[in-house]
């Protein structure tokens, strides 16, 4: 009801929307990333998805993970065939908190099993896109990159060899498995993947990368600009971030005017990124949560939502240039003004294609 209701309200208000995302825990009683819907929560997933398609002309994306709860069928099959990373080396480590197993995405047979469960439990219901979360991969929940690296190096090797040497392309391999298997299954539906990590050349698998679970703060909004530019200049064209920040509870939420100002500015920046999407926890993100028509925040969000859709022919043309001419949508100024030394260190402005110089507001002006 919530999923359908949000899309219905966007349509009722005339607010453009293409995709709604079903995030984690839809698996309920079946266990972490079981690749199936808990019928107590989603009694009719096919009907729900068909309603989104037929009545509301919307797409739906769902989150799946490369790790599975011990009680799930996919864990049991992967484990029986030796397709999980061994955990004995650090299960007694005080930093290890998960009761899940990560699959070996470097093994083709493991990738095929991963797709079998994703296809049977989800894709066959009519799902349109994949949110591949935790593709670092996330072996366990820790607070720092240093702790993450320390634990990762304790994991035993897989078919590729030592994790400390060969783990960086994990996201490339798991997106490869989804892309190639879906293409083999059907050519009737475009593959689309959103993933939390990246490796060189990953765009060949229809993958967009987002910058992860960031905090709702002005300086982090500012740093997302340079992060996106560096990412794009590294040769991967499709990047995005959580509009409004992922973690918001410290910032007051959608009814707080200070957060509303931050969210509006973030939303405006998001219009001029390769993929335009709002996501996060702690507070709702629907446009009407920030006020009603006639309120400053609502009107600004409505205006820029419509602007993004006015830009669609332009954005599709840029996407063609990405495919045919190795172009990038989000461009550091040095790309297009090669003889101007003044632009070499500018990392808070950029070109969005050849037509728009984008200079987002990244400091509070009113509250």
N, C-alpha and C positions, 0 to 999 in steps of 0.2 A: 504493500500500500504506500509506503514512504517513497519507494523507487518510482512508481508510476505517478504518485502525487506531485513530486517535484517537477517532473517533465511536464505534466499537465498544467501546472501553474506557470511555467515558462511560456508554454504555448498560449495560455489564456491572456497573459500580459503582453504578448507580442515580443518577447525577449528571445533573440536567436540562441539556439542551443543545438549541438550536434550529438554529443556523447554524454551518457551518464555512466558512472563507474560504480560497480559493486566491489567494495574492498573486502578485507579478510573476514574470517569467522562465519561465513555462510555455510561452512562444512559442519558446524555444530557438533553433534554427538559422534560424528565419524572421525574426528581427530584432525590435527593440524595438517592443512593442505592435502586433504584426502581426495581432492579433485572431484567432489560431488556435493550436491546440495542436500542439506538436512531438510527432510520433508516437513518437519515441525515448524521450520522458519520459512521455507519456500515450497509449499505443497504442489505448485504448478509452475515450475521454472519455464517450461516451453511456452505456456500460455502467457506468462508475464513478458517474455521476450517478444513473442508475436504481437502482443498489444503495443509494446514500444515501437515495433517496426511498422505495423499496419495502421494504428490509430494516431500515433504521434510522430511518425517519420523520424525516429531517433535511433541511434546506435547505442550499444552497451558493451562495456569492457569489464573484465573481471581480473582480480589479482590471483596469481598463483605463485608458488615458491619452489625453490630447488631443494627444500628440506621437508621432511614428513614426520608426523608423529609416529611413535613406535606401534600404536594400535591400528594404523591405517593399512589397507590392503597394499598400497603402492610401496610402503616401507617394507612390508613382509616379502614382497616379490623381489624388490631391489636387493634386500639384505640376503635372501636365499641365493641369489646369483652373484653375490660379491660385488655389487655395483654401488655400494655406499662407501664414503670415506671412513676409515677405521677411527673409532673414538677412544679406544682403550688407553691411548697415550696421554689423554688429558681429562678423562671423565672425573678424575678425583681432584682436578685443579679447582681451587676455590672460585676462580673467575668463570668457570663453566656453569651455565644456568639452564641449558636447554635439554629437553627430552625428545630431540628430533635428530634425524639423520639426513645428511646432504648427499645427493647423488653425484656420480662421476659423469659429468657432462662431456668429458673427453672420449667416452666410450660410446660408439654408435648404437650398440644394443641397448645401453642404458637410456640414451636419448629416445630411442623408439618406444621403450616401455613408458617413459615420461609422457610421450605424445599419446600412447594408447589410453592412459587414464585421463589425460586432458581432453581427448577427443570423445571418448565414451561418456564421460561424466559431465562435460561442459560444452564442447564445440557442437556436439550432436543436438544440443538444445536450441541452437541458433545463435550462439555467442559470436560477436563481431570482432573483438579485439582482446589482446592479452596484456595484462599488467604484470610483468615479470619482476617481482619484488625480491630484495635480498640477494641480488646476483653478484655480490662481491666474491664468494658467497658469504652470507651471514651464518657463520658456524654457531655463534653465541652472541648474547647481548653484552656489550662492554661500553665503557665511557670514553675511551681514548683510542686513537689510531695505533699508538704504541702497544697497547694491550691487545688490540685486535691482531696486529702483526705477530706478537709473541705467541698467541694461541694458535694462529694459523700455521706457524712454523712447527708446532708440536703435532699437527695432524699428519698421519702417515700419508705416503704417496698413493697415487691412483694410476690409471693406465698411462697417463702422460708422464709420470715420474713425480719427483718431490714437489710438494705444495709450495715450498719456499722458493722454488725456481719457476714453476709453471702455472701458478694460480691466476696470474693477471688476465689471461684470455678466457676465464671461465664464462663471462657474460657473452663473449663471442660464440662460444660453443653451445650454450643453452639456447640462445636466440636462433642459432643455426638449426638446432633440432626442431624447434617449433616451426620455423619458416619452411624448411624443406619438407617436413611431414605434412603440414597443412597444404602446401602446394601439391604434394602427391595425392592428398585426399580429395581436393577439389580445386578447380581453377575459377569457380564461380564467385568466390569471395576474396577480396583483397586482404593480404596479410597485414596486420598492424600490431606492433609490439611497443610497449613502453617499458623501459628497464632502468634500474638504479645504478648500473655500472656500464662501462664501455671499454672497447678495445679497438684498435685501428682497423678500419674496414667494416665495422659492424653495421653500417648503413645498408650494406648489401642484403641484410636480413630484415629490412623494413622496420628498423629499430630506432626509436627516439630515446634519448637518455635524459633523465631529470636529475637535479642536483641533490636529491635526498631530503632528509628530514631536518629542515632548517628552522631557526627561530624567527619569530615575528619582531624584528627590530630594524630600525632605520639603517644602521650600518650594514646589516646583512642584506637588505634590499640593495644598497649601494654596491656591495661586493658581488651580488649576483650578476651585475652588468659585466664586470671584468671576468668573472668566472665563465659566463656564456661566450664572451669574445675569445678567451683563450681556448675554450673547448672547440669553438667553430674554427679558429685558426689552426687548430691541430688536425683539421681535415675531416671532421665529422659534422655534417651540416645541420642535423636535427637535434636540437637541445631545448629543454624547457626547465621550469622551476615551479615550486609551489607558490602560486599567487597568494599573498597574505601570510606566507610562512606556514610551516607545518605546526610547530608548537606555539600556542597562542595564549594559554591560560594565564601566563604572567602579564599579558598585554591587555587583559580586560574583556576581550571578545567583541562580537559584532554590535553590541549595544553601547559600547564605549566610544565616545567621539574621538579620542586619541587613536584608538585602533582603526576606526573608520577612515580617518585621514590617511593612515599608513596603508590600509587596504586599497583605497581608491588610487593612490599613487602606484602601488604595486600592480594593480589591475591595468592602469594606463601603460606601464612598462610592458606588461604581458601581451598587450595588443600587438606590439612590435617585436615579438619573439617568434621563432619558427613554429612552435606549437603553443597554443593559447589555452591554458587550463588552470583552474583553481582547485586546490586540494589542501587538506590539513585536518587536524584534530582539535578538540577543545571547544570549538564554536562553529555554528552553521555558516555556510558560505553562499547560500542563495541570495540573489541581489536584493530581494525584498526584506531580508533580515537586517539590512543596513538602513532601513527607512522605507517610506512609501513615496509614491510619485509626488513630486513637489519638494521633497527633502533634498538637500544638496548632495548627499552621498548617493542616494538612489538615482537621481538624475544624471550624475556624472558616470556612474556605472552603466546605466542604460545607454547613454550617449556613446561610450567607448565600446560597448558590446556591439552596437549597430555599426560603429566604425570598422571593427574587425571584419564584419561580414561584407561591408562595402569594399574592403580590400581583397576579398577572396579571389577575384579574377587575377589581380596582381600577384597574390601569393602563389596561386597555381602556376602562373607563368614563371615565377622564380623557382618553383619546384621542378619545372621542366628544365630550367637552366642547370639546376643541381645535377639532374640525371644526364643531360646531354653535353654540358659544358664544364662539369666539375665546379660549379658555382657554390657560393655560400649565401644564405639569406641574411645572417647577422654578421656584419663585416667590420672588423677593426679599421679605423680611418686610414691606416697605413696601406691597406689593400688598394684603395681608390685614389689616394693622394700621395703617391710614392715619392714625389719630389719635395714634399713639404715636411721639413724636419720638425715643425711644431706639433705635428700630430702623433709622433712616435710614442710619446708617453701619455697620451690621452686614453684613459681606459673607462671613462664613464659616459662617453658618447660613441655613437657608431652609425654606420649606414645600414638601413634595412632595405636591401636591394639597391638599385641605382637611384631611386627617387626620393628617399626619405632620410634626412639626418635626424637621428633620435637622441634627445638629451633629457632623460627622465629626471623628475624632481625627486630627490632622495633625502630631503630634510623636512621636518615639520614646518609649516608656514602659519598655521592657525591655532594649533592646540599643543 
